[in-house]
């Protein structure tokens, strides 16, 4: 069982021609759906509204096979993200968070979530920004047993992060119990604007992170460990938009890793890590080839050209 903790929201996609689409999203929500669509066992841990948008969010989780037993329902309205797409399909986000569903997850509502069946925990994005959800998730990370692989995707949202320094300190604390960090070049720049991306990666590794996956759009993914550095190429794809691509990458990596029967100790094998990254790149590529955060199923992935 992979637990994906964080926010579910609605992406209001403002297309280049000015038209508007409402798409279920949120980094952790997209990641959980990706894992389940690829045949993995995923449980979403987060707070979702009882309004119409919230009902759509839950219905999609159920349809994809995500376990929703630990979803906390609330009458607070659904969190919204307005994503403006440029001519190349890249998104710029603006968030509406105050008084909305994603922010209010409490420690009491998550009691007992780390059952013996849990093999991996994925955290990141706005779930680490809003309160009390951020504090709750941080405590879950540090409560994870030695058998649980923890993956962190900061997925930094500067426009939604009112206290960047507090967010950076939280990332530092979580990193001390994190096994895999997936971070984009932009993430690394936000985490420390005064340092190079290389220096930020080195700091993660010094804190005990076993693998850092640096993504950079359509450029190669760099895999870093304390002893290895490998560049994994990203094949060109026809891009409709990039919404949810990073989330699909993270979900693809975890799905490949756990379905292969790998655990924390296997992260010492650079070949196994590269194999999972290669799979994740294909998942992200297919996600970019269609509108919104719409990760592929395992059947679709297997049918697609390598």
N, C-alpha and C positions, 0 to 999 in steps of 0.2 A: 504494500500500500504506500503510495506517494501522497503526502499531504501538501497541498499548495495553499498557502495562507496569504490573505491580503484582500484587495478590493475587487468588487465587481461594479461596473458602471455602464453607462451608455455613451458611446462615442457619437457625437453629432458631427458627421463628416460634411464639411463645406468643400464641395468639389471646385475645381478650377473654373468651371462655368457658372458657379454661384448656386447650383442646386444643393439640396440638403438631404442627407440620409442618416437615419438613426440605427446604429449598429451596436449590438452587445459587445462589451469589451472590458478593459482593465487588465493590466499585465498578468497578475496571478490567475484571473479568470480565463484568459486566453491560454495560459500555460496548462492549466488543468484540463481544458477541453482538448488541447493538443495531445497530452499524454493518453487520455481516454480514446481519442480517435485512432491513435496508433496502437491500440490494444493493451495499453497499460492500465493498472488499477490506480485511479486517482480519486482523492477526496478533497473537495473544496472547503476551506475553513474561512468564513467571512460573514459579513452582515449584508443582507439583501432586503430591499424594501418589499412591502406588500402591494405597492402600487402597480399599475399596468406594466411599466418598464421592468419592475422587479419580477413580476410573474413571467415575463419573457426571458429574463436572465436565468431563472431557475428552470424553466421548461427546456431551454437549450442545454443546460448542464445534464438534465435527466436524459434528453434525447441522445446525447453523446456518450452516455454511460458513466458520467461522473457521479460519485457518491455524494449525496447532499445531506446526509444525516447530521452533519455538524454545521450546516448553514443556520445562522441566526436570523430570524425574520424580524422586521421592525416596520413601524408605520412612518418612520422618517422617509422623506422622498429620496428617490434614486440619485446617486451621485452622477454628475454629468461632466463630460470632457468634450470641448469643442475642438475638433481637429481640422485645421485649414490645410488643404493640399495645394502644393505648387504644381507647376506644369510637368514636373518629373515624378510626381506621386509622393514626394516627401511631405511629412506632416509636421505642423507646428501646433502645440496644444495649449489650451486655456481651460482651467478647471473651476468647477462650481462645487465647493466642498462643505461650506458651513451649514451645519444642521442637517446634513444628508446621511444616507445609510452607511456608507463605508467607514465612517470615522469612529463609531461607537462600540467596537468589539472589546469586551472586558475579559479579565482573567477568569472570572467566575463562569463565563459562558464557554470557556475553552477547557475547563477542567477535564482531565482524563483523556484528552485527545491523542496523547502519545501512547497508544496501545502497543503491545508486543508485535503486532502485525506491521507496524510502520517501519519501512526500510529507508525512506528518504523524506526530507522536508525541504520545500522550496519557498523562499521568502523574497520580498522586494517591492519596488515601485512605491505607490502612494500608501500602501499598507505600513510602510516604515516612516511615513511623514505625518499622517493624521493621528490624533489622540482621542481616546486611549488605545486605539488599535496598535499603534507603533510600539508602545510599551508592552502590551500584551504579547505581540509576536516576538519581541526581543526576549521576553522571559521564556517563551516556548522553546526558542532556539537553545538557550542555555540549559533547559531542562531535558533536552534530547539525550538519549542514552548513547553509549559508545558505539552501538551497532547502527545508528541512524546517520546516513549521509546527508549533510546540510549543503544546499546550494543557494547562493545569494546572487540576485540580479538587481543591483541598485536602481537601474533604469531611471536615472535622475530626471526629475521634472522641476527645473529651476523656477518656473512661473508659479508652481504650487508649493514651493518650499520656503516658508516665511522665515525660518531660522536655519540657514544653511550650515552654520557651525554646529548646531545641535544635531542636525542630520548627519553631518560628517563624523561626529563623535559616536553616534549610534552605529554607523557602519563600522567604525573601528572596533567597537565592543563586540558586535556580531561576528566580525571577521575572526576573532579569537576562537570561535567554535564553528567556523565555516570550512568545508572541504573543497568546494568548487565555487569560484567567483566567475560569473559571466559579466563582462563589462565592455561597453562600447568605448571608442576613443572619446566621444563627448562625455560619457560618464566619468572617465578617468580625469578629464580636464576639470569637471565640476567638483570632484572629490578633493582635488587640491590644485587650485588655479596657479599656484606658485611653483609647482613641480612638473617635471616631464611625465608623460604616461609611463615610461620605463620606471621612473622612481616610484610611482604609485603602485605599480605591479610588484616591484621588489618589496615594498612595505607590506603588501598583502602576504607575500611568501614568508617574510620574516615573522609575521604574526601566527604562522602555522597553517595558512591556506595551502592545500596540496596541489591544486591546479587553478590557474587563471586562464580564462578564455577571452582574449581581446578581439572584439569584432569591429569592423570598420566598413559598414555598408557592403558594397560589392567587392571590396578588396579581401585578400586572404585573411583567414582567422589565425591568429597567433596563439599557440598553445604553450603555456609556460608552466614549468614545475621547478622545484628547487635545483634540479640537475639537468633539465632538458628544455630545449626551445625548438618548436616545430611550426612551420608555416603550412597551413592547409588551404589549398586554392578554393576559390568560390567561382563556380562556372557562371557565365553570363545567362541571365534570364530576361524574358520580356516582362517588365514591371508595370503592373496596373497601379499599385500603391504599396507603400512599405508598412502600412498599419498592421501591427501584431507580428511583424517578422521576427523581432528579437525574442518575443514571448514564445513563438513557435520554435525558434532555435533552442531555447532552454528546455521546453517540453520535449522536443525531439531528442536532445541529449539524455535527459533523464529516462525517457521511454526506452531508448536503445540500451542504456546502461543497466537498468533494472531487469529488462526482459532478457538480457544476456546472462543474468544471474550474478552480476558484479556487485561488489560492496565497496566500503571505504578502502580496504586494504588494496584492492585492485587498481586504485588510482596511481599506484607506484609504477604501473605498466603504461608507458607512453604510447605503445602500439594500441592498447585497448582504448585509451583516451582518444587518440586520433581516429580510430574506427567510429566511435560514438559521435565525434565532432563532424565527420564526413556525412554521417546519417543526418545529423541536425542541420547541416547546410542544405541538404536536399529538401528537408521539411520547410525550412525558411524560404527557400527559393520558390517552391510551389505556392506558399502563402502569398508571396509578392506578386505572383502571376494572376491573382484574382482580387476583387475589391474587398476591402475591410479585413478584419481579423477572422479569416476563414481557413484554418489549417487543414491540411489534407488528412483523409483517412488512410489507414494502412493499405487498403485495396488501391486507392488512388496513387499512393506513393509507389507501390509495386508495379503499377501499370505505366507510370511515367518513365520516359527515357532516362537512363543513368546519366 
